Amino acid sequence: MGEGEMDRFHAAAGQAALMLVESLMLVLVERRMIDADELIGAVETVIDTKRQLAEYGHEPEVARLAATLLTTLANSIAAAGPKAAARD
């Protein structure tokens, strides 16, 4: 594989992994196996870690982008939480 193909492969792998994790998290919340707030707290811990890594200069652009993606994930879980509770 060439460099461009590897970049696309890694981007596709990252997208697939993030989508799979988000889907599994939402299933766990919907089935009330884990509290949405606990899950959001765990994601926020990772966001804080990525932001600290960016501040320390450890791949700052990648860390900031990861924090942004994780924030979207946390928002998705937060949005799904009340809907799951309202259905019951």
C-alpha positions in Angstrom: 0.0 0.0 0.0 1.1 3.5 -0.8 1.2 6.3 1.8 -2.1 7.8 0.6 -3.8 4.3 0.7 -2.4 3.8 4.3 -3.8 7.2 5.4 -7.2 6.2 4.0 -7.0 2.8 5.6 -6.1 4.3 9.0 -8.9 6.9 8.7 -11.4 4.1 7.8 -10.2 2.0 10.7 -10.6 4.9 13.1 -14.1 5.7 11.8 -15.2 2.1 12.1 -13.8 1.8 15.6 -15.4 5.1 16.8 -18.8 4.2 15.3 -18.6 0.7 16.8 -17.8 2.0 20.3 -20.5 4.6 20.1 -23.1 2.0 19.0 -22.1 -0.3 21.9 -22.2 2.5 24.4 -25.7 3.5 23.2 -26.9 -0.1 23.5 -25.5 -0.3 27.1 -27.3 2.9 28.0 -30.6 1.9 26.3 -30.5 -1.5 28.1 -29.7 0.3 31.3 -26.6 -1.7 31.9 -24.7 1.4 32.6 -25.8 4.9 33.6 -25.4 7.5 30.8 -23.8 9.9 33.3 -21.2 7.4 34.3 -20.3 6.7 30.6 -20.2 10.4 29.8 -17.9 10.9 32.9 -15.6 8.3 31.5 -15.5 9.9 28.1 -14.9 13.3 29.7 -11.9 11.9 31.5 -10.4 10.8 28.2 -11.2 14.3 26.8 -9.3 15.9 29.6 -6.4 13.6 29.1 -6.2 14.4 25.4 -6.4 18.1 26.1 -3.5 17.8 28.6 -1.5 15.8 26.0 -2.1 18.6 23.5 -0.9 21.2 26.1 2.3 19.1 26.8 3.0 19.1 23.0 2.3 15.4 22.5 0.9 15.4 18.9 -1.2 18.5 19.8 -3.2 18.6 16.5 -4.1 14.9 16.8 -5.0 15.3 20.5 -7.2 18.3 19.9 -9.0 16.5 17.0 -9.5 13.4 19.2 -10.9 15.6 22.0 -13.4 17.1 19.5 -14.5 13.7 18.3 -14.8 12.5 21.9 -16.9 15.5 22.8 -19.3 14.6 19.9 -19.5 11.1 21.3 -20.3 12.3 24.8 -23.0 14.6 23.4 -24.5 11.7 21.5 -24.7 9.6 24.7 -26.2 12.5 26.6 -28.8 13.0 23.9 -29.7 9.3 23.9 -29.9 9.0 27.7 -33.2 10.8 28.3 -34.9 9.2 25.3 -34.1 5.7 26.7 -35.6 6.7 30.1 -38.7 8.3 28.5 -39.6 5.1 26.6 -40.2 3.2 29.9 
